[in-house]
Amino acid sequence: MAEKLTAWDIVRKKAKGERIAMVTAYDYPTARLVDEAGVDVVLVGDSAAMVVLGMRDTRFIGMEEMLVFCRAVSSAVRRALVVGDMPFMSYQVSTEQAVANAGRMVREGGVDAVKLEGGADYAEVIRAIVRAGIPVMGHVGMTPQSAASSTGFRLRGKSADEAERIIRDAEEVARAGAFSIVLEFTTAEVAEYLSRTLEIPVIGVGAGPHCDGQVLVLHDVLGLYENSPPFAKKYADLRSVVLDAISRYVSDVRNGAFPDEGRYWRMDERERAELKRRLEERTGKGG
Ligand code: KIV
């Protein structure tokens, strides 16, 4: 069996010039598949709020829900590093609460590391979680939890001002001890600079080809979500596959073609005769 990857292995991949493949998963069967397919990092993303729970954005998922998804994924994965996304308001209230919630993700959710959104403002929180012995993945650029309520889901780093702000944020997050950083929906120039200058891996999502790795939401990759962002790439159209399979099942049930021969079982001759005799007795036909 392949050896389980650690946060340190992910950092070393950058030093060795190996690109990092990361994808989300939220349940046991898909986590088994993505691990078997060879991804390096499985993210139990708070995107579960939208792609699994049908919520409007990622602010509405809480710790208890995330812990259920983390448990399912961590029981499935043998090789990849499992990262649990810290949900909105699980790390913003106080550093103590952030450390306690990161601890729950590890102890109750079974994850290897946590991810949290935010730049320089969250450096202290990152430092405290790392000090507690939990590896932290940062997340800068377009950060969906705050974008939902304030700045909107738009490309970041188009102006020199904004680009420099994101670079400073990423540098602070790295200095605080994060082992890697997700850079979301940000111009390629920012991604190129950060990937070149930071020692830790920069994992892009909508940030161009110069990153040390890439991450996508599984439901976008598989074509299972109808509102994918413009930077996502659909590698399969499972929506059509599932629709076709379920429609054929419905029609087989309705026309009696399912269950077919070999998928149900009969009594043997002697027991059938005995049952017949007993039933006839009940209806008064026998004896
Ligand atoms: O929640 C999530 O899926 C994410 C990825 C897009 C990085 O944060």
Boltz pocket constraint, residues with backbone or C-beta under 6 A from the ligand:
constraints:
  - pocket:
      binder: B
      contacts: [[A, 24], [A, 43], [A, 44], [A, 45], [A, 46], [A, 47], [A, 48], [A, 85], [A, 182], [A, 205], [A, 215], [A, 216], [A, 217]]
      max_distance: 6.0
